[in-house]
Amino acid sequence: MVVKAIILSLSPAFACIPYLKVFSMSLLFSSYTLASPRGDLTLANRIVVAPMCQYSAVQGAATDWHLMHWGNLFNSGSGLFIIEATAVMPEGRITPACLGLWDDTTEAALKDKLERARALAPALPVFIQLSHAGRKASSSTPWQGGQLLAEDQGGWAICGPSDIPQLPNERTPHAMSKAELEATIDAFVVAAGRADRIGIDGIELHSAHGYLLHQFLSPIANQRTDEYGGSFENRIRFPLDLFQAVRAAYSGVLGLRLSASDWLEGGWTPEESAAFAVRLKAAGANFIHVSSGGISRQQQIAIGPDYQVPFAKDIKAQSGLPTIAVGLITSPLQAEAILERGDADLVALARAFLYKPRWAWEAAAALKGEVLASEQYWRCLPAEAQAVFGSVRIGQR
Ligand SMILES: Cc1cc2nc3c(=O)[nH]c(=O)nc-3n(C[C@H](O)[C@H](O)[C@H](O)COP(=O)(O)O)c2cc1C
């Protein structure tokens, strides 16, 4: 309104052009600044490539698949890319092929592929999702069926908050001791330091989709009787302690991905999620990424476009944290509407980017936004999308 008033107070001859420009500007293609103790990080637009496991690492080390995948999606026009769930210790991998960051070898591989992928694309901030799979570790890859692997099939002993398996017929995880919880926190802290050292711009702790931190939050997986189980305060204790330890050691942008609901009677609830987000904010979180589900096959998810957005809206309203919405957001207008309603600050997409790696270019064409693109691709724009790369010019003779 202030902008509108200022422009209208100018003479009509000057007013019409800026007025149109201001009011046709898409929120999705406006910049967004995430704060951190180290300083501000500004994203060129509000589109996030959500973390997506590639199950293509060797002993945790990134491979040429990652080079191709990151190089491709760093050229997507998004404002932020989040690297897949990355295990902080070998036994925290979901599958034997999951990415890791637990020693010098995995750090060097990640650094090498990341640097080379970055050299192939316009600059954009890259975050990493640090993870421990807990009782969902030691699984086969999705294309091999995703089932729990026995130790003689390349699997390993699994752990969790309680000795409750994910599925009733599966082998039982062992309930983690206090010493194991401390070692896990240490592993997250060390991995955060490694990520920082290789130039990663921010960290997302994985506390969603039924993995270790979510297992502690949820009464479905956590039936401990010590100070880490039972009440809300006790169930958030380990994830919050872990968050605080990483926060104390790492001054870059730090947030957490949460499953806002277990979609299950007796499970973790949206109300608990909002209360946890308030605590995270007080502990120094810079953002929250709101997903849902994954703790149990019994979940009853009301799936559809925007189905997780109301959780993001509620968490944002109650905690005031910068919030990323995700889940079946597929069209530019849908993404723009989420931001216009103020339900979230950023919008993440996963599958849509695998299907259409240039999704953000098409969104820019639809919403009159602009993206940065590699020079090699400047000649591609169809007639209806000529302004998508801004004022770039190419010549030939
Ligand atoms: C191939 C694939 C891998 C995924 N890996 C991760 C992951 O590493 N970490 C995570 O939190 N979510 C992961 N997800 C979930 C996505 O980040 C996202 O939350 C989910 O797909 C819903 O968003 P969408 O409807 O835009 O795909 C994965 C999804 C896909 C399709």
The ligand as a Tripos MOL2 file, in Angstrom:
@<TRIPOS>MOLECULE
LIG
   31    33     1     0     0
SMALL
NO_CHARGES

@<TRIPOS>ATOM
      1 C1         13.2680  -39.7100   -5.1860 C.3       1 LIG1
      2 C2         12.8820  -39.0730   -3.8880 C.ar      1 LIG1
      3 C3         13.7950  -39.0300   -2.8450 C.ar      1 LIG1
      4 C4         13.4610  -38.3840   -1.6380 C.ar      1 LIG1
      5 N1         14.4190  -38.2640   -0.6780 N.ar      1 LIG1
      6 C5         14.1860  -37.4770    0.4060 C.ar      1 LIG1
      7 C6         15.2290  -37.1440    1.3020 C.ar      1 LIG1
      8 O1         16.3930  -37.4590    1.0880 O.2       1 LIG1
      9 N2         14.9000  -36.4120    2.3880 N.ar      1 LIG1
     10 C7         13.6240  -35.9690    2.6220 C.ar      1 LIG1
     11 O2         13.3740  -35.3220    3.6320 O.2       1 LIG1
     12 N3         12.6400  -36.2400    1.7480 N.ar      1 LIG1
     13 C8         12.8980  -36.9440    0.6470 C.ar      1 LIG1
     14 N4         11.9190  -37.1360   -0.2840 N.ar      1 LIG1
     15 C9         10.6270  -36.4560   -0.0960 C.3       1 LIG1
     16 C10        10.6200  -35.1140   -0.8540 C.3       1 LIG1
     17 O3         11.6260  -34.2370   -0.3740 O.3       1 LIG1
     18 C11         9.2530  -34.4210   -0.7680 C.3       1 LIG1
     19 O4          9.0030  -34.0730    0.5570 O.3       1 LIG1
     20 C12         8.1180  -35.3030   -1.2830 C.3       1 LIG1
     21 O5          8.4720  -35.9510   -2.4870 O.3       1 LIG1
     22 C13         6.8560  -34.4870   -1.4970 C.3       1 LIG1
     23 O6          7.1150  -33.4210   -2.3980 O.3       1 LIG1
     24 P1          6.6820  -33.5000   -3.9640 P.3       1 LIG1
     25 O7          5.1960  -33.7620   -3.9820 O.co2     1 LIG1
     26 O8          7.0510  -32.1620   -4.5220 O.co2     1 LIG1
     27 O9          7.4480  -34.6210   -4.5920 O.co2     1 LIG1
     28 C14        12.2030  -37.8050   -1.4690 C.ar      1 LIG1
     29 C15        11.2750  -37.8860   -2.5200 C.ar      1 LIG1
     30 C16        11.6030  -38.4750   -3.7110 C.ar      1 LIG1
     31 C17        10.5990  -38.5040   -4.8270 C.3       1 LIG1
@<TRIPOS>BOND
     1     1     2 1
     2     2     3 ar
     3     2    30 ar
     4     3     4 ar
     5     4     5 ar
     6     4    28 ar
     7     5     6 ar
     8     6     7 ar
     9     6    13 1
    10     7     8 2
    11     7     9 ar
    12     9    10 ar
    13    10    11 2
    14    10    12 ar
    15    12    13 ar
    16    13    14 ar
    17    14    15 1
    18    14    28 ar
    19    15    16 1
    20    16    17 1
    21    16    18 1
    22    18    19 1
    23    18    20 1
    24    20    21 1
    25    20    22 1
    26    22    23 1
    27    23    24 1
    28    24    25 2
    29    24    26 1
    30    24    27 1
    31    28    29 ar
    32    29    30 ar
    33    30    31 1
@<TRIPOS>SUBSTRUCTURE
     1 LIG1         1 GROUP 0 **** ****
